[in-house]
Amino acid sequence: MSRQPPAARAEFKVWRKITTRWADNDAYGHVNNTVYYEWFDTAVNAWLIEQGMLDIANGDPIALVVETRCTYAAALTFPDNVDVGLSVAGLGQSSIRYRIGIFADDSDSAAAEGDFVHVVVDRASRRPVEIPAGWRLKLQAIS
């Protein structure tokens, strides 16, 4: 199986710093794979909140995660600082595909990278709705 080289920092538009925690390490001495998905969720939703797009308690529409994927290239451990890079890889009628890179503090190559897909839905019915125009403009800015 051939593998693409890890993503570079230049491929991402928005950045969030995260510090690993003692509890993030697993029995093998590196950050457990499930923690990367927590970082994906944190990076995407923090950006949405900062942009005024996500109101957890009362917002309508909302975005639900329907797909995630992660490829690992290098181990991270506690204590490490990591940079989480975010960009939008695709916009559909009601879907958003984010591309995410996880980087060690001093590395230009991703330790892990993946996709995170939201579908925008009506809060009550949970049925897909069109991405609001204001959201689309902000999402395109980080494409």
C-alpha positions as CSV (number, residue, x, y, z in Angstrom):
1,M,0.0,0.0,0.0
2,S,1.5,3.3,-1.0
3,R,1.1,6.3,1.3
4,Q,1.0,10.0,0.5
5,P,3.6,12.1,2.3
6,P,2.3,13.9,5.4
7,A,0.6,17.2,4.9
8,A,2.6,20.4,5.3
9,R,1.6,23.4,7.5
10,A,1.1,25.6,4.5
11,E,-2.0,23.4,3.5
12,F,-4.1,24.8,6.5
13,K,-5.6,28.2,7.1
14,V,-6.7,28.3,10.7
15,W,-4.7,27.2,13.8
16,R,-5.4,26.1,17.3
17,K,-2.8,25.2,20.0
18,I,-3.6,22.2,22.2
19,T,-1.4,20.8,25.0
20,T,-1.5,17.0,25.5
21,R,-2.6,15.8,28.9
22,W,-1.2,12.9,31.0
23,A,-4.4,11.0,30.4
24,D,-3.9,11.2,26.6
25,N,-1.1,8.6,26.6
26,D,-2.1,5.0,26.2
27,A,-0.4,1.8,27.4
28,Y,2.0,2.0,24.4
29,G,3.4,5.4,25.6
30,H,1.9,7.6,22.9
31,V,-1.3,9.7,22.5
32,N,-4.2,7.3,21.9
33,N,-5.9,7.4,18.5
34,T,-9.2,8.5,20.0
35,V,-7.7,11.7,21.3
36,Y,-7.0,12.9,17.8
37,Y,-10.7,12.8,17.0
38,E,-11.3,14.9,20.1
39,W,-8.8,17.4,18.8
40,F,-10.6,17.4,15.4
41,D,-13.9,18.2,17.1
42,T,-12.4,20.9,19.3
43,A,-10.7,22.7,16.4
44,V,-13.8,22.7,14.1
45,N,-16.3,23.6,16.8
46,A,-14.1,26.3,18.5
47,W,-13.7,28.0,15.1
48,L,-17.4,27.8,14.4
49,I,-18.1,29.4,17.8
50,E,-15.5,32.1,17.2
51,Q,-17.1,32.9,13.8
52,G,-20.5,33.3,15.4
53,M,-21.8,30.3,13.4
54,L,-22.4,27.8,16.3
55,D,-24.7,28.5,19.2
56,I,-24.7,25.2,21.1
57,A,-27.8,25.9,23.1
58,N,-30.1,27.8,20.7
59,G,-28.6,27.8,17.2
60,D,-30.6,26.8,14.2
61,P,-29.4,25.3,11.9
62,I,-26.9,23.1,13.6
63,A,-24.2,20.9,12.1
64,L,-23.9,17.1,12.8
65,V,-20.8,15.0,12.3
66,V,-21.5,12.2,9.7
67,E,-18.0,11.1,8.9
68,T,-14.4,11.2,10.2
69,R,-11.2,9.7,9.1
70,C,-7.6,10.0,10.4
71,T,-4.2,8.8,9.0
72,Y,-1.3,8.7,11.5
73,A,2.3,9.4,10.4
74,A,4.2,10.0,13.7
75,A,3.6,9.5,17.4
76,L,2.8,12.3,19.8
77,T,3.2,12.0,23.6
78,F,2.7,13.8,26.8
79,P,4.0,16.4,27.4
80,D,3.8,17.8,23.9
81,N,2.3,21.0,22.5
82,V,0.4,20.3,19.2
83,D,-0.9,22.7,16.5
84,V,-4.1,21.7,14.9
85,G,-4.5,23.1,11.4
86,L,-7.9,23.5,9.8
87,S,-9.2,24.2,6.3
88,V,-12.3,23.5,4.3
89,A,-11.8,20.9,1.6
90,G,-15.3,20.9,0.2
91,L,-18.7,22.6,0.4
92,G,-21.9,20.9,-0.8
93,Q,-25.5,22.1,-0.6
94,S,-25.7,21.1,3.1
95,S,-22.3,19.4,3.8
96,I,-18.9,20.7,4.8
97,R,-15.8,18.6,4.6
98,Y,-13.0,20.0,6.8
99,R,-9.4,18.9,6.4
100,I,-7.4,18.8,9.6
101,G,-3.7,18.4,10.3
102,I,-2.1,17.6,13.7
103,F,1.4,18.9,14.0
104,A,4.1,18.5,16.7
105,D,5.0,22.0,17.9
106,D,8.3,22.0,16.0
107,S,7.4,20.0,12.9
108,D,6.4,21.1,9.4
109,S,5.0,17.7,8.6
110,A,1.7,16.4,10.0
111,A,1.9,13.7,12.7
112,A,-1.7,12.9,11.7
113,E,-4.3,14.3,9.3
114,G,-7.9,13.6,8.5
115,D,-11.3,14.7,7.3
116,F,-14.3,15.7,9.4
117,V,-17.7,16.1,7.7
118,H,-20.6,18.1,9.0
119,V,-24.1,18.1,7.6
120,V,-26.1,21.2,8.3
121,V,-29.6,20.3,9.6
122,D,-32.7,21.9,11.1
123,R,-32.4,21.7,14.9
124,A,-35.9,20.3,15.4
125,S,-36.3,17.9,12.5
126,R,-32.6,16.9,12.0
127,R,-33.2,17.1,8.3
128,P,-30.5,18.6,6.0
129,V,-30.9,22.3,5.1
130,E,-28.9,24.5,2.8
131,I,-25.7,26.0,4.3
132,P,-26.7,29.6,5.3
133,A,-25.1,32.3,3.0
134,G,-23.2,33.9,5.9
135,W,-21.7,30.6,6.9
136,R,-20.8,29.8,3.3
137,L,-18.8,33.0,3.0
138,K,-16.8,32.3,6.2
139,L,-16.2,28.6,5.2
140,Q,-15.0,29.7,1.7
141,A,-12.5,32.1,3.3
142,I,-10.7,29.1,4.8
143,S,-10.9,26.9,1.7
